[in-house]
Amino acid sequence: MISQYNIHIKGLVQGVGFRPFVYRLATDMHLHGYVDNRNDGVFVMIQATPSQKDDFVKGLTTHKPDVAEIETVTVLEKPVSKPLPDFFIAPSREVDNHITRISPDIAVCDECLQDLISQPHRIRYPFINCTHCGPRFSIINALPYDRPGTTMSVFRMCPECEAEYTDVRDRRFHAQPIACNHCGPHYHLFMKNGYETVDYEEILSRMAAVLRQGGVVALKGLGGFNLICNAENEKAICRLREIKKRYKKPFAVMFPDVPTLSHYLNILPLEKEIVSSWRRPIVLLEEKQKIGTGINDGYKTVGAMLPYLPVHYHLFASSELKALVMTSGNRGDNPILTDNDAALSDLLREVDLFVEHNRDISNRVDDSIVQVVGSQPRIIRRSRGFTPEPLSLKFDTEGILAFGAERVSMFALGKDKEIILSQYIGDLKNRETYLFYREALDKFCLLFRFTPRYLVCDAHPDYFSTQLALQLAQRFQIPLLRVQHHHAHAAAVMAEYGLTEDVIAVCLDGTGYGDDGCIWGGEIFRCNQSEYRRIAHLPYVPLPGGDAAAKSPWRMAVSYLKSIYGSKADYPETFIERLGESHIRQIEMLIEKGVNTPLTSSAGRLFDAVASLLGICDENTYQAEAAALLEQIAENGISRCYPINSDNPLDLRSLFDGILKDYRLSVPVSEIASVFHNTLSAMLLNIIIQKVKTERLTTVVLSGGVFQNKRLTNLLIKQLANRKISYYLSSRIPCNDGAIAVGQLYIAALKKRG
């Protein structure tokens, strides 16, 4: 007997070719009905027998498009109201204030790359796309995901594109950014001498020539402008650093394909899968041979990526270069540029060629960064290819707005039973970044039909995100919850994995406002989603000069030695030669008098101190530089540790005794760095074992920016696994402050419930 089945599908089912897929599935099964996009998902009505319905629902999940992700399929049976003659795609509808998932941007697919050389109206067309690939989040203005709600709305389809768009058997059926050489966006080249052209082949030729000759090109990409140079040309890299005012931080490198990448870098099967995926993130890989001087000095790793736009493939083919530095088009800590006029004004004088396109970027997105730790991909920076994928929970989050932290800023919205995390934004102390934060927040509220009803922020009173939360709470009379920084770190991991029981949380980072007014950062908590208790921490030491100490690791070296040894502090001769006795004495006097020396338990500052003592880095020119270089210099194959106080595993005296002794004995710095990592891992393991026993818990969560340190993290999780202690480390969200908003929202949602 034929019945009418109303099927509601939620998940990532818009912008990924889902409606054409449903159409083909239904027509192949000779079913009658329709499918449409709604703001809360995809709705399908079929008139079918019960067995046909079962086969259809099974087919939805087993044959779905690769990028699509189905969260729920709800089926409601009704009597047939009116027999339909066939199956069709109905116009999109809005039914309420619920929303569906929005697809992240997708790298150009292999089929479109083939079309670039075979389809007459798309030969060499750099904005080619289909339902399987192309821009999504970066161009969307409104839901449902239809062309009028994107920045493609200004481009009227030509007859050929319109025919494909309306042909249910075509791969571009209802591909919203569909375009071709006749009707779509185009590139526009500018030169300093006033020369301009829109001829794509000439643009490619000129870009290739400039790059081969050691020049720098500004190119508008998917989520913003990029600055590009030949990765094997030292002078070009130096010039690029001057343009960006980025003098030491490593650059990411794009390779044309995996074989070329593998020539320079070691790549494991999982890393190959990630770097080649449709998300196309930057993946941190071990260097096999040097690519070019100035790319990653002091590092054994390189941030590697593959092309994700047609223009990238064409540029490699035209230039015949093997590697290109591909970095964000901005200066200093400013956000990536997206506006053509602003970028032209800012960059044209600095670069050799400026290439823009006339498709607006609605949502700016930097390249995402991933590394493999413990045989799992771990996100470091979550943006292009991942945003705005949500985290799904089992309880309501509606109306909760979490403001996140400050240095690695991201906010989060609560919608239905999901947490929607923003793209990576940056340091809110930078005015332009703060404006980007406000702009992105307004867009997310509009896009996701979000009205804040409950606010949650960090407990730090001076964070710009906290101050904004206070302003909005007062202006709109909305409740505001303040959450301790490291509790939010722990809760973010719990949210990702759906943990509900009490856990031991190990939270290691640079800065977090503590309940006692001190700067926390080396914390062991017993906590759940709503409560926490600090059960251990790294020893307090003064932070001489406050924030200045985070920029000057040598100050922390003085602080640790002064705190541990007092007047008997004996600094290495090379340390005194570099810094000068007078500077060291000035910091000692600050500590003795207690002037501008708040106490800190920060693990990040411990790394700083060790890096400076070993002569690796005395001044941080970018965030966590000293800690990163300390990890990078560490030698492989070293297993020894310094002694550990079994009664107090976090006591640091034996650690510094060992470091100073080895250094004076001229033990290689690379070996000392390795022993430091081994010892810190063993210290953490010992305190975890103690607390697991005394607190009678079996689950450990690891969070905080220090766990971006692959060496330390791999050591610790291997030891935990060997002792059969369950551990959780974030994978889909960063372990750094980019996850703070997730933890804040998770805590707020539970407090709101109860």
C-alpha positions, 0 to 999 in steps of 0.5 A: 500500500502506498503512503506519503512519507515526509522526510526531514534530513538535518546535517551538512546537506546544503551546498553539497549537491544533496538535492540533485542526489535525492532527485536522482535516487528518487527517480531511479527508484521511480518514486513520486514526490519532491525535495526542497531546501529549507532553512532547517535542512532538506525536506523530502516527500515521497509517495511509496510503499513501506519497503520502497521507503526503507530502501530510499532512506537507506540510500540516503546514507549509503550513497550520499555525496562525499562532503555531505554529513547526515545528522538525523533523518526523521520520517513521518507517515501520512495518508496520500493527500494528492497523488503526484505524477513524478518527482521534482525539486521544489523552490526553497522555503523558510519554515521557522527560525531554525537553520541548517548547516552551512558547508565550508569552502571546498577545494576544486574537485578532480572532475572540474579540473578535467572540465578546465581542459575539455569544456569549451565554455570553461577551458582555463576558467579559474572560477569553475565549480560544481555541486561537489566543490567551490566557494560556500561559506566565504560567499554566503550572505543568507540562508537557505543556501541559494544563489540570491543569498550569495555574492554570486547574485550579481552574476547573471547566468548565461544560457549554457550555465542556466541549462546546466543549472536546471538539468537534473542529470548535470553535475552542476544542477543547482550549483549556486556559484555556477559560472563560466568564461561568458558570465562569471567572475574574472581576474584583474591585474594591476601594475605599479606603472599603471598597466592593467589587464583582465586577460587571464592568460596574460595575467598568469604569464606575468605572475609566473615571470615575476615569481621566477624572477624573485618578485612578490605577487598579491593575489585575491583568493577564496577567503582573502588576499594572499602574498606569494613568492618563490619558496626557493628564492632567499631574496624574495622571502626576505622581501616578503618578510619586509612587506608583512613585517613578519621577520621570523615566524615560519611561512606556509609553502604550497606544492603543486602535488604530493610527489613534489611535496614528498621530495622535500618533506616526510609525509605519513599516510594519514598526513597525505590523506589530510593534506589532499582532502577537500578541506586542503588545510596547511599540514605541519610536516617534517622537513626532509631537505631544505626548501629555501633559506628564510622560510622556517629557520630554526624549525624542523617542520614546514606548514605544507599545503596543496592547491585548492583553487584552479588559479593555483594549478595554473600558476604552478603549470605556468611558472614551472616552480616547485614550491610557493610561499603562500601567506595571508595578505596583511601586515603584522597582526592585521586580519587578512585583506578581503576588500579590493580597494583596501588591498589595492591601496595597501599592497600595490606599492609593495608588490610587483603585481596585484591581482584581484577578482570581482567576486566579493568575499562575504566571510573572510577565512584564513587557511586552516592548520592541522598536525597529526599527534597521537595518530589523530589529526589535531586542528591548530587553526580552524578556518577555511575548510572547517568553518562553520561546521558545528559541534553537536550536543545532546541538550539545548544551547539556543541563544547562548553567545560565548565571547572566547579569549583574546590572543587567539580569538574566536566566538561561538553561538548556541543554536538548537543543540549545536555550538557554532564556532566562528572562523579564526580571528586573531588578537583582539588587542589589534584594532583592525582585528577587533573590528573584524571580530565585531563584523564577524559576530554581526554576520553570524547573528544574521546568517544563523538567525541568532538572537543572544539571550545569555552571554558568557565570557572569560573571567579576565577583566581586561580582555576586550572580549570580556569588556564587549560582553559587559557592554552588551549585557548592560545595553540589552539587559542580558544575563552574563556568566564569567567562566574561568579560563582553564575550566573553559579549556577543559570543558571544550574537550568535554564538549567535543567528546560528549563527556559528562562525568568528572575528569582530571583536566591538565590545562597548560598554556601561557595565560589565564586569569586565576581565582586568586588573582594570579596568572594561571597556566599550569593547572590540574583540575578535577572538574565537570561541565559546571564545577571545578576544583584546582588540585595541583599546579606548577609552582608560582613564580613572579612575572617580572614586568607583567605582560612584558615577561611574555615577550622577553623570555629572559625575564622568566629565566631570571625569575625562575632562578631567583625564585628557586635559588634566591641570592645564590642564583648562578646564571650561565656565563653566556646568559650574562654576556647576552643580557648584561649584569645590569639588566639581570639585576634590574629584574632581580630588584623588581622581584625583590621589591614586588614591583609589577611582578604578579605571580604565575604558574604558567607552563608557557613561561616555563618553556620561555625560561628554559629556551632563554637559559639555553640561548635559544630565544631571549625575545619573542617576536611572535606568540610562543616563539621561544617554546616552539624553537625549544621543541624544534631543537630537541634531539630525537632518540634521547630517553633520559630524564632529570630527577623527579620529586616523587612526593611533589612531582611538579617541583622544578628545582631538580629540573633546573639543577639538571638543565644548568649542570648539563649546560655547564658541562657543554652537553649539546643544547639539542640534548638538553631540550630533549631531556627537558621535554622528557622530564616535563612529560614524566612530571605530568604523568606522575601528578596525573597518576597521583590524582587519578588515584586520590580523586578516584577518577579514570579519565583525563582531558588535556587542553591548552596551547602547550599541547600544540607541542607535538613532542611533549604531547606524544610522550605524555599520551603514549605513557598514559596509554601504556598505563591504560589511563583514558585521555582525551585531546581535542581534534575537531577544535584547537587545543589553544585559546581558539577553543575557549568559546566552545568551553564557555558555551558548554558550561553556560548551557548546563548552568542555564539548564539547571 
